[in-house]
Amino acid sequence: MLTRIHVNQHHIKSNRKGLTDLPVLTIKNWKSNRYTNTAIIRDFDGREVARVVYRPEKPLKCGAVCWIETDLPVEVELQENIL
């Protein structure tokens, strides 16, 4: 079953302004939408392979408040027309 993880930039902006404390990740598949600030991606054996994290109270040194973490190698698909 295809699952998509959507990052809601409008919730991030609203949370940053201090107006709300909304979850910024929406986990979507054909039958449901689930809302959270941390999504753990597991393989078929139940092992964690990656994690999507939203942590505004402790951003990365670069200032990022939402990112993906994994201990596995990451393949990069080259894009055309990048400056």
Buried (B, 14 or more C-beta within 10 A) or exposed (E): EEEEBEBBEEBBEBBEEEEEEEBBBBBBEEEEEEEBBEBEBEEEEEEEEBBBBBEBEEEEEEEEBBBEEEEEEEEEEEEEEEE
